[in-house]
Amino acid sequence: MEKTQDWYNSLVTVLGPNPYLKAVLIILVFTVVASVFKFVVIRFLRKLAAKTSFEGDDHILDLLQQPLFVSLFIVGLTQAARVLELPDHLLHIVLSILKTITVYIWASFAIKFSKFLLYQLSTDANRIRMIQKSTLPLFRNLAMIIIVLVAVYFLFIAWGIDVSAWLASAGIIGIGLSLAAKDTLANLFAGIFILADTPYKLGDFIVLDTGERGQVTHIGIRSTRLLTRDDVEITVPNSVMGNAKITNEAGGPDVKHRIRLQVGVAYGCDIDKVREVLEQVAVDNPQVCEEPAPRVRFRSFDNSSLGFELLCWVDLPVLRGQVLDKLYTSVYKRFMELDIEIPYSKQDVYIKSMPSA
């Protein structure tokens, strides 16, 4: 900065005693420098950016072009104002206005750049998990609020306003708002953590510890919505979802879902035939997956039956109900055809003597 100031001083000395001529010449010099930077340096950087694999560098240069040009021009205006030797109060006003314009230009750039950066992160396969298309408006608004607050802070400094009292007031207001909106803030932070941790995603079938089961249709900042098999939509606050035990039926390495069909047959039945029938029923159903293959397990000796269980897989959890219906129907029909008895509760009544007439 000292070398630059010396250069200015030597320049204005050469220009003579007329301060207005000096000011105009300084503005012209910085205008030329800004134009050279805009039309020469930026174009050179564009050629370098065209050789990179990142597609967003051209857009970043487009965003930087105008703020850099205006900033260099404002530097010229600042030096010209100093050369004019204006009164202190008038010089302070002029410099504060120029600083205000600079803050506005760079705040606008920061807002546009944050929107671009957040969009790139939301579409990148290796992105930060909490930045998704559904949370993009939230992070854009947060970035805008932070940028505006920083810009206001620098505006206060530019005009020589003491910000300590304002910061104290803002802290008190922030504490009051946080206490008044604690439930809303709890849902907000829980929603961010859910999107970051992804215990479930859109389309998953989940079961809550309170018994509700449904497909996730919306993950918002405040709540999560589930659509049950009865076409009833349940809205659960994210603060509840964040503390609940959730069973994700579509979780794991695959979305396939295993279903269990429990069958009891009477004692004395041919268990090999029962096993064969159950396996064949599963194989004949086109909605049952071939891999993993269906399997039958002999589970228990019950009071009046032998307990078998058919284990098979379906492609999606939503198919569980209809596939179980078809499997139970087919098993019953096949057992009836092969005279395999399915035991059921019976009561025998013995009459020792008939009442007298």
C-alpha beads as a LAMMPS data file, in Angstrom:
LAMMPS data file: protein, C-alpha beads

357 atoms
356 bonds

1 atom types
1 bond types

-500.0 500.0 xlo xhi
-500.0 500.0 ylo yhi
-500.0 500.0 zlo zhi

Masses

1 110.0

Atoms # bond

1 1 1 0.000 0.000 0.000
2 1 1 2.865 2.395 0.735
3 1 1 4.349 1.798 -2.721
4 1 1 0.948 2.388 -4.297
5 1 1 0.519 5.610 -2.357
6 1 1 3.988 6.767 -3.445
7 1 1 3.046 6.043 -7.026
8 1 1 -0.113 8.132 -6.610
9 1 1 1.865 10.953 -5.092
10 1 1 4.413 10.950 -7.909
11 1 1 1.580 10.817 -10.451
12 1 1 -0.302 13.776 -9.017
13 1 1 2.951 15.738 -8.759
14 1 1 3.562 15.296 -12.460
15 1 1 0.018 16.353 -13.297
16 1 1 0.467 19.824 -11.874
17 1 1 -1.326 21.946 -9.285
18 1 1 -4.877 21.633 -10.688
19 1 1 -6.666 19.099 -8.354
20 1 1 -9.623 18.625 -10.721
21 1 1 -7.352 17.673 -13.591
22 1 1 -5.543 15.276 -11.301
23 1 1 -8.802 13.717 -10.182
24 1 1 -10.095 13.284 -13.719
25 1 1 -6.816 11.772 -14.866
26 1 1 -6.725 9.340 -11.955
27 1 1 -10.285 8.224 -12.754
28 1 1 -9.327 7.698 -16.413
29 1 1 -6.249 5.675 -15.441
30 1 1 -8.245 3.371 -13.155
31 1 1 -10.985 3.063 -15.773
32 1 1 -8.375 1.876 -18.262
33 1 1 -6.929 -0.552 -15.689
34 1 1 -10.396 -1.913 -14.888
35 1 1 -11.190 -2.302 -18.597
36 1 1 -7.916 -4.108 -19.243
37 1 1 -8.650 -6.435 -16.351
38 1 1 -12.182 -7.043 -17.610
39 1 1 -11.439 -7.606 -21.290
40 1 1 -7.919 -9.037 -21.154
41 1 1 -7.319 -10.802 -17.838
42 1 1 -10.812 -12.279 -17.594
43 1 1 -10.663 -13.545 -21.187
44 1 1 -7.296 -15.147 -20.486
45 1 1 -8.738 -16.832 -17.408
46 1 1 -11.685 -18.043 -19.508
47 1 1 -9.304 -19.796 -21.885
48 1 1 -7.615 -21.501 -18.939
49 1 1 -10.999 -22.458 -17.471
50 1 1 -12.056 -24.029 -20.780
51 1 1 -9.269 -26.590 -20.346
52 1 1 -10.445 -27.751 -16.934
53 1 1 -12.978 -30.512 -16.274
54 1 1 -15.030 -28.352 -13.903
55 1 1 -17.964 -26.827 -15.771
56 1 1 -18.763 -24.151 -13.214
57 1 1 -15.567 -22.088 -13.479
58 1 1 -16.939 -20.143 -16.464
59 1 1 -19.961 -19.157 -14.428
60 1 1 -17.756 -18.089 -11.513
61 1 1 -15.738 -15.836 -13.839
62 1 1 -18.991 -14.312 -15.116
63 1 1 -19.968 -13.532 -11.542
64 1 1 -16.547 -12.054 -10.695
65 1 1 -16.238 -9.877 -13.786
66 1 1 -18.583 -7.063 -12.774
67 1 1 -17.611 -6.780 -9.066
68 1 1 -13.897 -6.600 -9.912
69 1 1 -14.445 -3.951 -12.594
70 1 1 -16.597 -1.807 -10.314
71 1 1 -14.192 -2.245 -7.381
72 1 1 -11.216 -1.035 -9.422
73 1 1 -13.257 1.921 -10.671
74 1 1 -14.280 2.783 -7.100
75 1 1 -10.634 2.671 -6.019
76 1 1 -9.994 5.334 -8.658
77 1 1 -12.887 7.433 -7.391
78 1 1 -11.569 7.113 -3.836
79 1 1 -8.112 8.341 -4.808
80 1 1 -9.638 11.134 -6.880
81 1 1 -11.712 12.266 -3.877
82 1 1 -8.576 12.358 -1.744
83 1 1 -6.753 14.431 -4.363
84 1 1 -9.542 17.030 -4.378
85 1 1 -8.760 17.768 -0.708
86 1 1 -12.399 18.006 0.271
87 1 1 -13.467 19.067 3.770
88 1 1 -13.285 16.255 6.296
89 1 1 -17.042 15.837 6.719
90 1 1 -17.666 15.900 2.962
91 1 1 -14.773 13.500 2.303
92 1 1 -16.166 11.154 4.951
93 1 1 -19.586 11.155 3.243
94 1 1 -18.094 10.543 -0.212
95 1 1 -15.876 7.705 0.999
96 1 1 -18.763 6.161 2.963
97 1 1 -20.956 6.208 -0.159
98 1 1 -18.216 4.555 -2.208
99 1 1 -17.720 1.926 0.499
100 1 1 -21.484 1.331 0.579
101 1 1 -21.513 0.702 -3.171
102 1 1 -18.575 -1.689 -2.794
103 1 1 -20.295 -3.620 -0.002
104 1 1 -23.489 -3.858 -2.070
105 1 1 -21.619 -5.106 -5.153
106 1 1 -19.734 -7.804 -3.254
107 1 1 -22.789 -8.826 -1.195
108 1 1 -24.698 -9.360 -4.443
109 1 1 -21.805 -11.444 -5.746
110 1 1 -21.723 -13.501 -2.532
111 1 1 -25.468 -14.225 -2.749
112 1 1 -25.248 -15.321 -6.398
113 1 1 -22.134 -17.394 -5.724
114 1 1 -23.724 -19.115 -2.699
115 1 1 -26.781 -20.048 -4.778
116 1 1 -24.552 -21.463 -7.504
117 1 1 -22.363 -23.367 -5.040
118 1 1 -25.325 -24.855 -3.143
119 1 1 -26.953 -25.941 -6.399
120 1 1 -23.743 -27.663 -7.496
121 1 1 -23.493 -29.445 -4.145
122 1 1 -27.129 -30.578 -4.325
123 1 1 -26.646 -32.138 -7.781
124 1 1 -23.228 -33.684 -7.152
125 1 1 -23.239 -37.434 -6.526
126 1 1 -20.527 -37.028 -3.877
127 1 1 -22.255 -34.094 -2.213
128 1 1 -22.732 -33.380 1.449
129 1 1 -25.783 -35.442 2.371
130 1 1 -27.689 -32.699 4.130
131 1 1 -27.586 -30.480 1.022
132 1 1 -30.261 -31.945 -1.225
133 1 1 -32.837 -30.519 -3.593
134 1 1 -35.445 -30.637 -0.864
135 1 1 -33.230 -28.649 1.538
136 1 1 -31.838 -26.270 -1.067
137 1 1 -34.259 -23.399 -0.218
138 1 1 -33.333 -23.672 3.463
139 1 1 -29.586 -23.380 2.886
140 1 1 -30.085 -20.614 0.335
141 1 1 -32.078 -18.605 2.844
142 1 1 -29.516 -19.245 5.589
143 1 1 -26.677 -18.167 3.299
144 1 1 -28.574 -15.034 2.287
145 1 1 -29.273 -14.118 5.919
146 1 1 -25.595 -14.550 6.872
147 1 1 -24.412 -12.512 3.877
148 1 1 -26.898 -9.714 4.578
149 1 1 -25.884 -9.571 8.251
150 1 1 -22.197 -9.390 7.341
151 1 1 -22.954 -6.712 4.744
152 1 1 -24.891 -4.642 7.291
153 1 1 -21.971 -4.971 9.717
154 1 1 -19.544 -3.589 7.122
155 1 1 -21.984 -0.806 6.252
156 1 1 -22.005 0.276 9.887
157 1 1 -18.211 0.296 9.872
158 1 1 -18.171 2.257 6.595
159 1 1 -20.325 5.011 8.119
160 1 1 -18.488 4.959 11.436
161 1 1 -21.402 3.625 13.477
162 1 1 -20.619 1.797 16.735
163 1 1 -22.011 -1.736 16.342
164 1 1 -21.450 -2.954 19.903
165 1 1 -24.872 -1.746 21.117
166 1 1 -26.555 -3.263 18.067
167 1 1 -24.835 -6.610 18.655
168 1 1 -25.961 -6.631 22.288
169 1 1 -29.549 -5.883 21.241
170 1 1 -29.412 -8.576 18.590
171 1 1 -28.211 -11.106 21.181
172 1 1 -31.090 -10.316 23.511
173 1 1 -33.609 -10.536 20.655
174 1 1 -32.067 -13.833 19.531
175 1 1 -32.423 -15.347 23.005
176 1 1 -36.061 -14.269 23.166
177 1 1 -36.859 -15.680 19.753
178 1 1 -35.114 -18.978 20.490
179 1 1 -37.163 -19.431 23.665
180 1 1 -40.412 -18.529 21.919
181 1 1 -39.795 -20.819 18.953
182 1 1 -38.015 -23.710 20.656
183 1 1 -40.382 -26.329 19.198
184 1 1 -39.974 -24.920 15.692
185 1 1 -36.199 -24.853 16.090
186 1 1 -36.225 -28.424 17.410
187 1 1 -38.113 -29.566 14.313
188 1 1 -35.762 -27.550 12.102
189 1 1 -32.544 -29.030 13.492
190 1 1 -34.053 -32.528 13.623
191 1 1 -35.018 -32.188 9.951
192 1 1 -31.461 -31.209 9.040
193 1 1 -30.027 -34.166 10.962
194 1 1 -32.523 -36.561 9.365
195 1 1 -31.511 -35.372 5.897
196 1 1 -27.839 -35.666 6.836
197 1 1 -28.047 -39.095 8.508
198 1 1 -30.713 -40.466 6.076
199 1 1 -32.300 -43.151 8.294
200 1 1 -34.988 -43.229 5.595
201 1 1 -35.584 -41.630 2.216
202 1 1 -38.495 -40.857 -0.078
203 1 1 -40.343 -44.020 -1.089
204 1 1 -39.198 -46.127 1.874
205 1 1 -41.701 -48.075 3.967
206 1 1 -41.068 -47.406 7.630
207 1 1 -42.669 -48.541 10.871
208 1 1 -42.616 -46.266 13.910
209 1 1 -42.310 -47.514 17.467
210 1 1 -45.907 -46.337 18.001
211 1 1 -47.130 -48.797 15.337
212 1 1 -47.720 -46.506 12.345
213 1 1 -46.534 -47.972 9.031
214 1 1 -46.438 -46.160 5.730
215 1 1 -44.479 -44.963 2.752
216 1 1 -42.414 -41.801 3.129
217 1 1 -43.862 -39.246 0.706
218 1 1 -42.241 -36.048 1.969
219 1 1 -39.268 -35.125 4.136
220 1 1 -39.512 -31.467 5.019
221 1 1 -37.728 -29.167 7.377
222 1 1 -40.567 -29.239 9.906
223 1 1 -42.169 -32.667 9.460
224 1 1 -42.177 -36.026 7.686
225 1 1 -45.268 -37.370 5.932
226 1 1 -46.237 -41.029 5.693
227 1 1 -48.905 -42.519 3.422
228 1 1 -50.441 -45.639 4.953
229 1 1 -51.937 -48.554 3.012
230 1 1 -55.357 -47.089 3.830
231 1 1 -54.396 -43.957 1.827
232 1 1 -54.283 -41.943 5.033
233 1 1 -51.512 -39.371 5.312
234 1 1 -49.757 -39.072 8.673
235 1 1 -47.700 -35.965 9.443
236 1 1 -45.082 -36.508 12.135
237 1 1 -42.941 -33.626 13.504
238 1 1 -39.256 -34.130 12.844
239 1 1 -38.445 -33.729 16.530
240 1 1 -40.548 -36.856 17.147
241 1 1 -38.970 -38.703 14.204
242 1 1 -35.506 -37.824 15.462
243 1 1 -36.157 -39.484 18.823
244 1 1 -38.285 -42.417 17.625
245 1 1 -37.219 -45.983 16.946
246 1 1 -37.788 -46.463 13.225
247 1 1 -37.881 -49.749 11.343
248 1 1 -37.042 -49.170 7.687
249 1 1 -38.437 -52.062 5.685
250 1 1 -36.717 -50.775 2.534
251 1 1 -33.366 -50.251 4.228
252 1 1 -30.287 -52.401 3.915
253 1 1 -28.284 -53.249 0.801
254 1 1 -31.430 -54.109 -1.202
255 1 1 -35.017 -52.882 -1.305
256 1 1 -36.345 -56.458 -1.405
257 1 1 -38.561 -57.420 1.501
258 1 1 -38.870 -60.871 3.098
259 1 1 -42.295 -62.133 4.033
260 1 1 -43.121 -64.958 6.434
261 1 1 -46.083 -67.286 6.013
262 1 1 -46.791 -69.398 9.122
263 1 1 -48.770 -72.608 8.691
264 1 1 -49.774 -75.331 11.154
265 1 1 -50.600 -78.901 10.075
266 1 1 -52.015 -81.751 12.114
267 1 1 -49.858 -84.369 13.769
268 1 1 -49.478 -87.395 11.530
269 1 1 -49.166 -85.442 8.272
270 1 1 -46.313 -86.189 5.889
271 1 1 -43.927 -83.321 6.691
272 1 1 -41.921 -83.889 3.480
273 1 1 -45.073 -83.414 1.442
274 1 1 -45.952 -80.290 3.445
275 1 1 -42.488 -78.868 2.763
276 1 1 -42.784 -79.668 -0.940
277 1 1 -46.210 -78.021 -1.234
278 1 1 -45.126 -74.835 0.479
279 1 1 -42.022 -74.482 -1.676
280 1 1 -43.984 -75.128 -4.880
281 1 1 -46.628 -72.566 -3.966
282 1 1 -43.926 -69.920 -3.576
283 1 1 -42.213 -70.899 -6.836
284 1 1 -45.489 -70.737 -8.774
285 1 1 -46.201 -67.176 -7.628
286 1 1 -44.683 -64.720 -10.183
287 1 1 -44.362 -61.946 -7.583
288 1 1 -42.032 -64.028 -5.399
289 1 1 -38.342 -63.459 -6.149
290 1 1 -36.313 -66.324 -7.541
291 1 1 -33.222 -65.032 -5.742
292 1 1 -33.012 -65.467 -2.801
293 1 1 -34.877 -68.722 -3.301
294 1 1 -37.952 -69.522 -1.166
295 1 1 -37.318 -71.794 1.786
296 1 1 -39.415 -73.727 4.298
297 1 1 -38.560 -74.192 7.955
298 1 1 -40.055 -76.654 10.445
299 1 1 -40.325 -74.385 13.462
300 1 1 -42.155 -76.000 16.369
301 1 1 -44.208 -78.774 17.960
302 1 1 -47.327 -76.943 19.117
303 1 1 -50.179 -78.224 21.277
304 1 1 -52.324 -79.359 18.358
305 1 1 -50.192 -78.748 15.264
306 1 1 -46.765 -78.841 13.663
307 1 1 -45.506 -75.321 12.988
308 1 1 -44.039 -74.566 9.535
309 1 1 -42.874 -71.247 8.120
310 1 1 -42.489 -70.302 4.461
311 1 1 -39.842 -67.619 3.879
312 1 1 -39.706 -65.802 0.545
313 1 1 -38.846 -62.409 -0.888
314 1 1 -40.739 -59.753 -2.845
315 1 1 -39.288 -56.863 -4.802
316 1 1 -40.922 -54.093 -2.759
317 1 1 -42.377 -53.877 0.757
318 1 1 -45.640 -52.560 -0.702
319 1 1 -46.281 -56.015 -2.230
320 1 1 -46.295 -57.806 1.121
321 1 1 -50.052 -57.780 1.700
322 1 1 -51.188 -58.940 -1.722
323 1 1 -48.511 -61.629 -1.995
324 1 1 -49.380 -63.035 1.435
325 1 1 -53.037 -63.150 0.374
326 1 1 -52.204 -65.159 -2.760
327 1 1 -49.847 -67.489 -0.913
328 1 1 -52.340 -68.272 1.865
329 1 1 -55.042 -68.905 -0.735
330 1 1 -52.851 -71.256 -2.754
331 1 1 -51.630 -73.119 0.336
332 1 1 -55.184 -73.730 1.573
333 1 1 -56.337 -75.014 -1.825
334 1 1 -53.360 -77.340 -2.185
335 1 1 -53.796 -78.717 1.342
336 1 1 -57.441 -79.441 0.586
337 1 1 -56.500 -81.248 -2.626
338 1 1 -53.888 -83.401 -0.883
339 1 1 -55.931 -84.026 2.304
340 1 1 -53.370 -82.287 4.481
341 1 1 -55.269 -81.372 7.613
342 1 1 -55.049 -77.904 9.067
343 1 1 -55.952 -78.213 12.759
344 1 1 -58.360 -75.796 14.351
345 1 1 -59.841 -75.377 17.783
346 1 1 -62.616 -77.900 18.548
347 1 1 -64.728 -78.603 21.616
348 1 1 -66.369 -81.959 22.281
349 1 1 -69.442 -82.038 24.554
350 1 1 -70.205 -85.313 26.444
351 1 1 -73.691 -85.808 27.890
352 1 1 -73.713 -88.304 30.769
353 1 1 -77.459 -88.497 31.153
354 1 1 -80.488 -87.068 29.490
355 1 1 -82.844 -84.952 31.584
356 1 1 -86.127 -86.613 32.550
357 1 1 -89.166 -85.600 30.538

Bonds

1 1 1 2
2 1 2 3
3 1 3 4
4 1 4 5
5 1 5 6
6 1 6 7
7 1 7 8
8 1 8 9
9 1 9 10
10 1 10 11
11 1 11 12
12 1 12 13
13 1 13 14
14 1 14 15
15 1 15 16
16 1 16 17
17 1 17 18
18 1 18 19
19 1 19 20
20 1 20 21
21 1 21 22
22 1 22 23
23 1 23 24
24 1 24 25
25 1 25 26
26 1 26 27
27 1 27 28
28 1 28 29
29 1 29 30
30 1 30 31
31 1 31 32
32 1 32 33
33 1 33 34
34 1 34 35
35 1 35 36
36 1 36 37
37 1 37 38
38 1 38 39
39 1 39 40
40 1 40 41
41 1 41 42
42 1 42 43
43 1 43 44
44 1 44 45
45 1 45 46
46 1 46 47
47 1 47 48
48 1 48 49
49 1 49 50
50 1 50 51
51 1 51 52
52 1 52 53
53 1 53 54
54 1 54 55
55 1 55 56
56 1 56 57
57 1 57 58
58 1 58 59
59 1 59 60
60 1 60 61
61 1 61 62
62 1 62 63
63 1 63 64
64 1 64 65
65 1 65 66
66 1 66 67
67 1 67 68
68 1 68 69
69 1 69 70
70 1 70 71
71 1 71 72
72 1 72 73
73 1 73 74
74 1 74 75
75 1 75 76
76 1 76 77
77 1 77 78
78 1 78 79
79 1 79 80
80 1 80 81
81 1 81 82
82 1 82 83
83 1 83 84
84 1 84 85
85 1 85 86
86 1 86 87
87 1 87 88
88 1 88 89
89 1 89 90
90 1 90 91
91 1 91 92
92 1 92 93
93 1 93 94
94 1 94 95
95 1 95 96
96 1 96 97
97 1 97 98
98 1 98 99
99 1 99 100
100 1 100 101
101 1 101 102
102 1 102 103
103 1 103 104
104 1 104 105
105 1 105 106
106 1 106 107
107 1 107 108
108 1 108 109
109 1 109 110
110 1 110 111
111 1 111 112
112 1 112 113
113 1 113 114
114 1 114 115
115 1 115 116
116 1 116 117
117 1 117 118
118 1 118 119
119 1 119 120
120 1 120 121
121 1 121 122
122 1 122 123
123 1 123 124
124 1 124 125
125 1 125 126
126 1 126 127
127 1 127 128
128 1 128 129
129 1 129 130
130 1 130 131
131 1 131 132
132 1 132 133
133 1 133 134
134 1 134 135
135 1 135 136
136 1 136 137
137 1 137 138
138 1 138 139
139 1 139 140
140 1 140 141
141 1 141 142
142 1 142 143
143 1 143 144
144 1 144 145
145 1 145 146
146 1 146 147
147 1 147 148
148 1 148 149
149 1 149 150
150 1 150 151
151 1 151 152
152 1 152 153
153 1 153 154
154 1 154 155
155 1 155 156
156 1 156 157
157 1 157 158
158 1 158 159
159 1 159 160
160 1 160 161
161 1 161 162
162 1 162 163
163 1 163 164
164 1 164 165
165 1 165 166
166 1 166 167
167 1 167 168
168 1 168 169
169 1 169 170
170 1 170 171
171 1 171 172
172 1 172 173
173 1 173 174
174 1 174 175
175 1 175 176
176 1 176 177
177 1 177 178
178 1 178 179
179 1 179 180
180 1 180 181
181 1 181 182
182 1 182 183
183 1 183 184
184 1 184 185
185 1 185 186
186 1 186 187
187 1 187 188
188 1 188 189
189 1 189 190
190 1 190 191
191 1 191 192
192 1 192 193
193 1 193 194
194 1 194 195
195 1 195 196
196 1 196 197
197 1 197 198
198 1 198 199
199 1 199 200
200 1 200 201
201 1 201 202
202 1 202 203
203 1 203 204
204 1 204 205
205 1 205 206
206 1 206 207
207 1 207 208
208 1 208 209
209 1 209 210
210 1 210 211
211 1 211 212
212 1 212 213
213 1 213 214
214 1 214 215
215 1 215 216
216 1 216 217
217 1 217 218
218 1 218 219
219 1 219 220
220 1 220 221
221 1 221 222
222 1 222 223
223 1 223 224
224 1 224 225
225 1 225 226
226 1 226 227
227 1 227 228
228 1 228 229
229 1 229 230
230 1 230 231
231 1 231 232
232 1 232 233
233 1 233 234
234 1 234 235
235 1 235 236
236 1 236 237
237 1 237 238
238 1 238 239
239 1 239 240
240 1 240 241
241 1 241 242
242 1 242 243
243 1 243 244
244 1 244 245
245 1 245 246
246 1 246 247
247 1 247 248
248 1 248 249
249 1 249 250
250 1 250 251
251 1 251 252
252 1 252 253
253 1 253 254
254 1 254 255
255 1 255 256
256 1 256 257
257 1 257 258
258 1 258 259
259 1 259 260
260 1 260 261
261 1 261 262
262 1 262 263
263 1 263 264
264 1 264 265
265 1 265 266
266 1 266 267
267 1 267 268
268 1 268 269
269 1 269 270
270 1 270 271
271 1 271 272
272 1 272 273
273 1 273 274
274 1 274 275
275 1 275 276
276 1 276 277
277 1 277 278
278 1 278 279
279 1 279 280
280 1 280 281
281 1 281 282
282 1 282 283
283 1 283 284
284 1 284 285
285 1 285 286
286 1 286 287
287 1 287 288
288 1 288 289
289 1 289 290
290 1 290 291
291 1 291 292
292 1 292 293
293 1 293 294
294 1 294 295
295 1 295 296
296 1 296 297
297 1 297 298
298 1 298 299
299 1 299 300
300 1 300 301
301 1 301 302
302 1 302 303
303 1 303 304
304 1 304 305
305 1 305 306
306 1 306 307
307 1 307 308
308 1 308 309
309 1 309 310
310 1 310 311
311 1 311 312
312 1 312 313
313 1 313 314
314 1 314 315
315 1 315 316
316 1 316 317
317 1 317 318
318 1 318 319
319 1 319 320
320 1 320 321
321 1 321 322
322 1 322 323
323 1 323 324
324 1 324 325
325 1 325 326
326 1 326 327
327 1 327 328
328 1 328 329
329 1 329 330
330 1 330 331
331 1 331 332
332 1 332 333
333 1 333 334
334 1 334 335
335 1 335 336
336 1 336 337
337 1 337 338
338 1 338 339
339 1 339 340
340 1 340 341
341 1 341 342
342 1 342 343
343 1 343 344
344 1 344 345
345 1 345 346
346 1 346 347
347 1 347 348
348 1 348 349
349 1 349 350
350 1 350 351
351 1 351 352
352 1 352 353
353 1 353 354
354 1 354 355
355 1 355 356
356 1 356 357
